[in-house]
Amino acid sequence: MKRSLTVKMFILIFSSIIILFSFIAMFQYVYYQNFYENSKIKETAHNLETYVTDYTDEQWTLEEQLIQAKNFNIENNAFLDVMQLSSNETIAAESIITATPLFENMVIVTAMDSDNAYFDFLLAEEDFDKIFNDSTLTDAMSIVVSGVIDNYQTIYPSVINATEIVGASVLPESTDVFSGTLSLVEIYNPASQAIVFSSETNNINIGPVDSVFEEGQIGDIEYVVTTMSNTSIKQVNFYYQKQIDGEEHIFVVNLSLQSVTESMAIYQEFLPLLIVTTLLIALVVSIIYSKQVSRPIVEITHVANSMSNLNFDKSLPDQREDELGVLSRSINTLSDSLNKSLQELSEANIKLTEDYENEVKQELIRKNFVANVSHEIKTPLGIIKSYAEGIKDVVKKEKQEYYIDVIIDEINRMDILLNELLELSKLDSGHAVYDLKPTDVENIIKKLVKHHEYLLEQNNLRIKIFGQFETIQADYEKIYRAFNNLIGNAIKYAIPGSTIEIEGILSDHFTLEFRNDCEPLSEEQNEQIWHRFYKADESHNRDVEGNGLGLSIIKSIMEGHHFSSSSVLTDTGISFKIEMPRQIE
């Protein structure tokens, strides 16, 4: 399953990356060149409009005009010509050809001082030739310049290399004196960059031309896109006619779109390498990401399968903060809850089994109880009936008194049985009232021992009282009866000549322990002696006094006081323990 999920995730991610890349590559291939050309045309038209606005508002000197034109060409990778018409004419081939270029026969020189500051100055071609006098021009050639400089770092030279500049330009209003040695950086000749127009060209403002495949207008700027002869390279000619100080100026820009064509050609050559690289990257990313996503899902699946088999030992890492982390924490919580519920259910099932077994035992006890009660009542009733019939048959007088005594004994026996049954029923029903008051346990024990002196002598038994005793909160009458039953039970079953021990033990609780030597009992018998009507001698021999209710009454009285009672077999007999809470002041 893990492999299947990982493979599915890999295929999905890899396919998504390839489809996305294919869409981007196709979109670039189809639309990029056209988008780039339109953007370049709009950007150049905007820059031309900005240049013309500055040209009009700033009232540049000729030097500043030429320097700004040079900067425009560099920034836009284009060629700008500014021409002036002799009269108001429309932009047509004839008017452009007859227009006077403003930058004709001018050279702009860029130089740098020792602090790497750049300076520009303008020279007429004849002054340029005279100054450098057929010198071989080299980069960093030193020239000594004197003159003035404006705020734009433009120098208006008066002397260069000891040659006086006769045709110095009109100076701007704000200048400072300048004199220093500069290093030649660049010589820019606008004449070599000038746009050449063919006299055979039709009106360029209106109507299509064979070489024209697009023309348009952006604001006041008109442009024509043509294809250069014998090439597939496009060029754009911008024309902007504007009246400045009563004179018509034409701003012409020639922009080559060769860089776009070259870029697309390089892109086509680079495309196979890009495809291979993209495939490799997509492969690596898909493998890593599919494993990262599938691993926690597979772990969750394994844990879920274990939970379905009722195995809750496994848990999921829950450090993640995303949805998988939330799911992992939820499954861990569910696993803990199910495990706890299952344990509680198992415990409940065990308890239910125990309750059922107890119910079976209780049912058996009830049956035995009914049988025992029937037997205990039926026997004296039978005896009473027999002796009553004997009296009715007019037996001898001396026998009548004996019969009557037997009837009275049996009635007394039945009376004791019924009283004990009523007492036990009252104790079990929860309606018995316990009058709790401080009760001296040791005093009760001593009273009971004295009360049973006759039986002790008759059975050659001794009672030893030792240990530590304490006063408890108890119902005196009921606790007296319980202890009386325990001592009487010990005397009844003790081996003649043995010693009955009664020990008081103080620890966390106050424990009273009754030990006596008797005939050995089994563990099963030890458990059943607390049941009603149970006798170790199950033959119901009437020579053994008692009806098997004594220990049941003791247990009920102790439970009513919230004391605990138990019995433990010893090597020589049995030990009964009563555990009571201590009255700590």
N, C-alpha and C positions, 0 to 999 in steps of 0.2 A: 504493500500500500504506500509505503514511504517513497519507493522509487516511482510509482505511478503518479503520486501527487507532485513530486519534484519535477518529473518530466513534463507534466502538464503546465506547471508554473513556468518552467524554462521556455517551453514553446510559446506560451502566451506573452511573456516578457520579450523574448527575442523577436517574435513576429511584430509586436507593437513598436519596438525600436526601429526595425527595418522599414515598416510601413511609414512611420513618422519621418525617417530620414529620406525615404524615396519621395514622399510628398514635398519635403523641403527642397530636395535637389531638383525635382522636376519644376517646381515653382520658380526656383532661381534660374534654371536654364531657360525657361520660357519667358518669364517676365522681368528678370533682373536687368537685362540690358536696356529694355525699353524704359523701365522705371528709373534706372541710373541716368539715361540720356535726358528724360524729362526733368528730373531733379536738377541736373547740371545746367540745363537751359534756364530753368526758373531761377536758380541761384545766381547765375551770371547776369541775367537781366536785372535782378534785384540789386546786385553789386554795382552794375552800370548806372542804375538810377540813383543810387547813393552817391556814386562818384560825381555824376552830373550835378546833383544837388549841392554837394560840397564845392564843386568847381564854380557854381554860380554864387553861392552865399559867401564863401571865404575870400573871393577875389584874390586868388593865388597869383604870385608872380610867375614868370615863365619857368624859373628854376623849380618852384614848388609844383607847377603843373606837370612838368616832365618827371619829377621825382614821384609824384602821386600816380602818374600813368605807369611808371616803371613798377611801383608797388602793386598796382592793380593787375598788371600782366603776370607778376610773380605769384600773387595770391590766387589768381583764377586760371593760371596756366593758359593764358590767352594773349592776343595782341590788340592793343588799343591805339586807334588813330583819332586825333581831333583835327577837324578841318573847318575852314571858315569859307562861306559862300560870299560872293561879291554882292549878291542881291537875294531877295526872297525867292527861293525856288523849292520845288518839291524834291524829295529824295529820289533821284533817278541816276542812271549810269552816267549820263552826260554831265549832270550837275556835280557829281562826285569827282569826276575826272578833272573838271575845271576848277574844283575847290583847292584852296591853298592850305597845305598841312602846316599846322602851327609849330610842329617840332622838326621841320625840315632843316638839314644842315646843322643839327645840334648833337652834342655828345655830353652824356652825363657820366661823371667819374665818381666812384666810391673809394674812399681811403680810410685808413685806421691809424690812430695814434698809438703811443707806447702803452696806454692804459686800456687798449682794446676797445676804444670808443669809435663808432663809425660816423663818417661825415660824407656828405654829397655836395658836389658843386657842378655847375653847368658851364660848358665851353662851346664856342662856335667851332666848326670843323677846321677852319683856317687857323684859329688860335691853338687848337689841339695839335695840328701838324707842326706849327711853328715852335711850340714849347718842346715837344718831344723830338723834333728834327731828325726823323728817320731812325730814332733810337729803337733798339730792340726792346719791346715791352715785355717785362717779366713780372711775375707775381712778387709782391713785397718790394717792388721798386720804390726807392725813397724820392719824395718830392717835397720841396719847401714852398709853403703857401702862406701868403699874407693877404689880409682883407678883413671882412666883417662876417659875423655869423648870427643867424636868427635863432628863434626858440625851437625850431625843428631840426637843429643840427645841420642846417644847410649853409654852406660857405658861399659868400659872394667875393670871389678872389679879385685882387687888383694886381698882384704879382705872383707868378708861379715860376720857380727855378730861375729867378732873376729876369724873367720875361714879363714885361708889362702887358696887362690885358686891356686892349684899347676899347673893345666893345662891351664894357661891363654893363650888367643889367641894372634895371631900376631897383633900388634898395627898398626893403620893407621898412615899416615905421620903427620897429623895435629890433635893434642889432647891437652887437658888441664887437670890439676889435679882436681880430684873430691873427695869430702868427705862430707857425710851428712846422715841424717836419712830420710828414705823414708817409705811411706805406700804402702803395697802390694795391687795391683789392679787386676792382672790377671796372671795366669800361663798357658803357651801354650806349649803343648807337641806334636811336629810334628809326633812322632811315633804313637800316638793315632788317627791321621788324615790320616795316610798313606794309599795309595791305595793298595789293596791286589789283586794279580793276580793269577788265577788258572793255575796250570801246565797243566791242560787238555784243556785249551783254544787253539784253532787253531791259525794259523798265523793271527794276528789282522789287518794286513796291506792289505791283499789280500783275496778275496773270502768271500762269505756270511757264516754267522753262524746262527744257529737256532734262537738264541735270538736277532740277529741283524735284524732290519728292515730298517735301513738307514745308509749309510756310504758316506763319502765325503772328500773333501780336500779343504782347504782355504789357498792359497799360499803354503808354505812348511809344513803347519800343517795339519795332517790327523785327522779325527774324526770318531767315531763310536757311533751310537745311539742304545741303547739297552733298554729292559724292565726289570726292577728289578724283581727278582723271587717272585712269589706269589703276585705280585702287578700289578697295571696298571701304575705305575710311571715310567717315562722315565728318563734315565740318559745318559750323553754324556761323552765319554772318548776322550781327545785330546792327540795327540802324536806329539812331535816336537823333532827331532834328529838334533843336531848341534855340530860341532867340535870346541872346544875351547882350545887353547894352546896345540894342538896336541892330545887332549883327547876327546873321544866321550861322549857327555852328552845327556841324554834323559829327556825332560821336559814333565811330564805327569800331566794332569789336569782332575779331575773327577767333572763333573757338574751335579747336580740333577735338573731335571725339575719339581720337586714336587710342587714348588710354582705356576707354571703355571696351573697344574692340580687342585691344591687347589683353585686357583683364579677362574677357570672356574666353579668349583663346587659351590663356594660361589656365583658367578654371576648367576648361574641357580637358586639358592635358592632366590637370591635377585630380580630376574627378575619379579615375580608376583607383588612384592611391587613396583618395578619401573613402571610396567604397570599401576597399580592403580594410582600412583602418577602422571604419565604422563597424564592419562585420566582426572584427576582432574585439573591439570595445563592447559591442552588443553581446558577443558570446561570453566574455568575462563577467560583464554586469549581470547578464541573465542567470549564469551559473550561481554567482554569489547571492544575488537577490532571491532567486528561487529557493535556495537552501535556507537563507535567513527566514523566509516566510513559511516554508514548509516544515522546518524543524520543530518550531513550537506547536504547529498544528498536529504533527505526527506524535509528539510527546503527549499532547492533550488526548489524542485518540487512544494511545496506549494506557494512559491513566483511566480513561473512560471505560476501556475494555476490562481493566482490572476491577473497577467499581462494579461493572455488570456481573463479574464473577465473585462479588462480595469480598474483594480484597481491597482494603482501604489503607494499606501500608505506604503506597506510593503517593508522592505529592509533586506539584509542579512549581518551578521557580516563578516567583511573583515580583521580580525586580522591575520588569518592564512597565512603562507608564502608558502604553498604547492600549488598543482594544483587546489585543491578545493577552496583555498583562491583566486587564480587568477580568477577562474570561478565565484565566488561570486561577486568579484569586477566588472567583466565584465557584470554580470546580473544587478547589481546596476546601472552601467553606462547606460546599455540598457534601464532599467526602467525609469531613469531620462530623457533620450533622447526621449523615447516614450511619457512620460508624457508631456514633453515640446512641442513635435510635436503635440500631441493631443490638448493641450491648444491652440497652434497657429492655428491648424486646426479649433477648435471651434470658436476662435476669427475671423478667416478668414470666417467661415461659417456665423457668425453673421453679419460681415461686408458685405458679399455677399448678405445676406438677406436684410440688410439695403439698399445696392446698388440697389437691385432688386425693393424694395419698392420705393426707390427714382426714379428709372427708370420708374416705373409705374406712380408715381406722375408727373415726368417730361413729360411723354407721355400725361398724362391728361392735364398738363399745356400747352404742345404744341398744343393739340387739342383746348383748351380754347383760346390759343394765336391766332391760326388761325381764330377761330370763332370771337374773339374780334376784330382782325384786319379787318376781313371781315365786321363786323358790323360797326366798326368805319369809314371804308371807304365807305361802301355801303350806309349808311345813308346820308352823305353829297352829295354823287354822285346822290342819288335819289332826294334830295332837289334841287341840281343844275339842274338836268334834268327837274324837274317839273317847276321851275321858268324860265328856258330857253325856254321851250315850251310856257309858258305864254307870254313871251316877243315876241315870234314868232307869237303868235296869235293876236298881236297888242292890248295889253291891254292899258288902259288909261296911259297917260304920267306920271302922278304922281305915278302910281303903278309900272311903268317900273323902276323908280329910286329905289324904295323899293326892287323890285325883284333883281336888279343888286347888291344892297348892301348885300342882303341875299346870293347871289352867291359868292360875294367876301369874306364874313364872313366864308362860308363853305370851300372856297378854302384856306383861311388862317388857318382854323382849320386843314384841311388835310395837309397843309404845315408843321404846328407845329408837327403833329403826325409823318409824314415821317421823319422830322429832328431828332425827339427824337428816332425813331426806328433806324435810321442810326447811331446816337451817341451811342445808347445802343449796337448795333452790333459791332461798332468799339471798344468800351470798353471791350466787352466780347471776342473779337477775339485776344486780347493781342497785337494788333498793335498800340494802343493808346500811344502817347509819353507823359511822365510826366516830366515836367520841374520843378524839385524840387528846392525850395529856401526858405529862412526863411519867414514865413507867420504869421502875427499877427492875431490870431483867434478872439480876443476881438474886434479889429478894424473892421473885416469883419462883425461880428454880429451886431455891432452898425450901420454900413452902411446899412445892410439889414433891420434893424428895421426902420430906417428913410425912406427907399425905400417903405416900406409897411404901412406908416402912414395913407394913405387914406383908405386902407382896414380895418386897425385897428379901425379907427374912424367910418367907415361905419358899422362895426359889433360890435361896443361898446366893444372892446377888449383892454387889456393892456399887455405889455411885460415887465417882470422883469428880469434884468440881474444882477447876483451876483456870488460870489465865486472867485476862483483864476484861472487866465488864463495864458497861456504860448505861446511863439512863437514856431511854429513847422516847420519841413521841409515838404513842400507840393507844389503841382502845384496850383498856386493862382486861375486861372480861373476855374479849375475843383472843387476845394474845395469850392469856392464861389458858384458855381452852386448847389453843394450838400447841403450846408447850406441854400441856397435860397429855395430849394425844401422842406427842413424840416420846415422852418418857414412858407412858403406858405401853406404846408399841415396842419400845426397846426392851422393857421388862418382859413383855409377852413372848418375844422371839429370842431373847438372849439365852445363851447356853448356861445352864446352872453352874454356879461357882465362879462365873466370869465377872469382870468389872465393867460397868458402863461409865464412859468418860464424857463429861460435858465441859467443853473448853470455850473460853471467850478470847477472841483475837481482835486486836485493834490495829488497823492500817488506814487505808483511805476509807474503808468501811468498817463497821462493827459486825464481825462474823461470829455466830454461835453454832458450834459443831457438836452433834450428838453421835458418839461412836459406841457400837456394841458388837460383841462376838455372836455369830449366829450360824445357822446352817448355810453353806455356800449357795449363792444365787447366780444365775446367768445374767448376761448383759440385757437380754430380752426381758427377763423378769424384773431387772432393775428399772427398765423403762416403763413397765406396765404397773408397778406397784402404786403409782400415782393415780391410776385409773379407778373409777368407782366400782366397788364390789369385788375388786381384784384381791385374791388371797394367794399367797405362795402355795398353800395347800388347796388345790383346785377341786378337791373332792367334797368341799363344803361340809367337812366333818364338824359336827355341832359341839365336839369337845373343845375345839379351838374357838375361844371367845372372839367376838367382833364380827362385823358385817362387811368389812372392806371399804368403809367410807371415811375412816380416820384421816388418811393421808390426803384424800380429796378435799376434806374440810380444811386441813392445814394449808394446802396450796391455795384454796380460795381466799382464806383469811390473809395470807401473805400477799396475794395479788391485790386485795382490797387495801392493804397498807402500802402498796408499791414496794414491797420487799421481794427478794428472790429466794426461792427454795430449790434445793437439788439434792441428789443422793449419789454417792460414789462407792463402788465396791472396794473393799480392802482385802488384805491377805487373809484376815480372820473373820471378816463379817462385812458390815456396811456402815457408812458414815452419812448422816443427814446434816446439811448445811443451810443455815438461814443467814442471809446477808442483808444488813440494814444500814441506812445512811447514818453517819455520826452527827451528833448535835454539837457542832463546833461553835464556841462563843466568840 
